Amino acid sequence: MSLTNFTFLDSLVNLIDILLVWFVIYKLLMVIRGTKAVQLLKGIFVIVVVRSLSSLVGLNTLKWLMDQAMTWGFLAIIIIFQPELRRALEQLGRGKLFSRSAAQEEEEQDRLVEEIVKATAYMAKRRIGALISVERETGLSDYIETGIPLGSLVSNELLINIFIPNTPLHDGAVIIQNNQVAAAACYLPLSESPFISKELGTRHRAALGVSEVTDSVTIIVSEETGNISLTKNGELHRDLDQETFRAILMDELVNDNKAASSTRWNWRGKKNG
C-alpha cells in the first residue's frame, strides 16, 4: 500500500475520531442543559482563559492559583456535577443516551400535544384555571426546583387533576420537561412589561414572564372566562379556539422539532419560526 493511501486512511480515522468526540460532547451538553451545571461550566471556561492570559502576561502568582484550581478541578467536577453524571449514567444504562430517534421524538411530541389539548378543553369548559409551561431548548430546571417534583408521564387526566381547585398542587405552574410532568406548583417569573392589559391576572403575567427569558411554550386557562391563551417568545396569543390552539402547539412542539432534528443531522436547513 502506498504512502498516499496510508495518509488518506489516517486522515479519515482522525476525522471520525474528532466527529465522535464532538458528538459525545454534544450529548453531554444536552444532558446538563437547563441545569446549574451550565453556569459552572462557564466558570471553568473563565478559569482556563485567566490561566492562559496570566501565563502569557507573566502573572506568576495568578498562574499558580489557576494551576491549583485546575489540578483539583477534576475532583471538584465529580462532586459538583454528581446529579448530572448520575443522570447521564442512568440514561446510558437504559440505552437512551444515544439511541433516541427522530421518529420516537415526533411520536412523543404528537402525544404530548393531544394530551395538553384534551386537558385544556376540559378545564376551559369548566373554567378551571391552569398554567402549563413546556420546556424547549432553554432549560427550566431553576423553576422546576421551586415546585413539587413529580416525574410523571403526561396525561390529560393528570393535568386536570393537578389544577382542580383547592387541591395541594393547583396553585402555580406545571412544567413539562422531556415529555414528562417534571413538577407542579412551580413559580414562574412575572413579566414587568407596562404594556400588559390590566384585565390579565397573575397567570398571564407569569406566562409572559417565562416566555421573555426562555423559549418555552406556556399555556394559560383563565379561571374567570375559561379562555385559552398561549405565550411564546415574549408574545401573548389570547382567546384561542381549539383548532387554532392545536395548530400553534403542533407548529411549535412538533413541526419545529422536526426542523431542528433535520438541521442537526443534515447540517443544513433552517429552523422554522
C-alpha positions, -999 to +999 in steps of 0.1 A: +000+000+000+014+034-009+022+063+014-007+082-001-032+055+009-018+055+044-021+093+047-057+092+035-066+064+059-050+082+088-068+114+079-101+095+077-096+079+111-087+112+127-118+128+112-141+101+125-124+104+159-130+141+161-166+138+150-173+111+176-157+133+203-178+162+193-209+140+192-203+128+228-197+164+240-229+175+223-249+147+240-233+155+274-243+192+269-279+181+262-279+161+295-268+191+316-289+216+296-310+238+318-292+228+350-269+249+372-241+229+357-242+252+327-232+281+349-204+261+364-191+252+330-189+289+322-169+294+354-145+266+344-141+284+310-132+316+328-106+299+349-090+284+317-089+318+300-075+336+331-048+309+334-038+313+297-037+351+300-017+350+332+008+327+317+011+349+286+015+381+305+037+367+332+015+370+363+031+341+381+011+342+414-023+343+395-010+315+372-001+294+403-036+299+417-052+289+384-029+258+382-041+247+416-077+253+406-072+231+375-053+205+394-081+199+419-108+207+394-113+171+383-123+161+418-145+192+422-163+185+389-172+150+401-186+164+433-204+194+417-218+175+387-228+145+407-266+147+398-259+153+361-233+125+360-257+101+377-285+110+352-261+105+322-250+071+335-287+061+341-296+071+306-266+052+292-276+021+312-311+023+298-296+028+263-313+061+259-283+085+257-277+080+220-305+058+208-334+081+207-346+085+171-363+114+155-394+092+149-397+085+186-394+121+195-420+131+169-444+104+183-439+116+218-444+152+209-477+143+190-490+125+221-479+154+243-499+179+221-530+157+222-529+153+260-525+191+265-553+199+241-577+174+258-568+188+293-572+224+283-605+218+265-619+201+297-607+229+320-618+257+297-654+244+297-654+243+335-634+275+340-606+257+359-576+280+360-543+264+347-508+273+338-486+248+319-451+255+306-434+232+281-396+233+281-378+235+247-342+244+241-337+267+271-338+247+303-364+254+330-347+235+358-343+265+380-381+270+380-387+232+384-368+234+417-394+259+431-422+233+428-431+198+438-412+172+417-434+146+400-415+130+371-448+116+357-459+107+322-480+135+307-517+126+306-548+148+303-562+131+335-531+141+355-531+177+343-568+181+350-564+166+385-535+189+394-555+220+386-587+211+404-594+240+428-584+236+464-560+207+458-524+210+471-508+214+437-533+236+418-517+269+427-487+276+404-474+262+372-469+227+358-436+224+339-433+197+313-397+186+306-386+158+282-423+149+277-428+144+314-446+164+341-414+174+359-430+194+387-462+212+398-469+242+419-438+260+403-432+297+405-425+315+372-411+350+369-437+377+364-434+400+334-427+436+342-439+449+308-461+480+311-480+471+280-498+441+296-536+446+298-547+453+334-575+428+330-550+400+328-541+383+361-510+366+376-512+335+354-509+356+322-481+377+337-462+346+348-467+330+313-454+362+296-425+365+321-411+330+314-416+335+277-394+366+279-364+348+294-368+313+278-381+298+246-407+278+264-443+275+252-467+283+281-505+277+281-530+296+302-566+287+310-584+316+325-603+309+357-626+339+351-636+334+314-624+299+305-605+313+276-573+296+264-542+317+258-506+309+249-473+327+252-440+322+233-410+344+226-425+372+247-458+372+227-493+366+241-519+349+219-552+353+236-587+337+234-577+308+211-603+284+198-594+246+199-583+243+163-560+274+164-546+263+198-539+228+185-523+242+153-499+265+173-489+237+196-482+214+166-462+241+149-441+249+179-436+215+195-438+190+166-430+208+133-403+229+149-388+198+165-387+182+130-369+212+116-343+212+144-337+174+140-332+178+103-307+207+109-287+187+134-284+156+112-282+171+077-261+202+087-285+222+065-319+237+066-333+264+087-353+262+119-389+271+113-403+301+133 
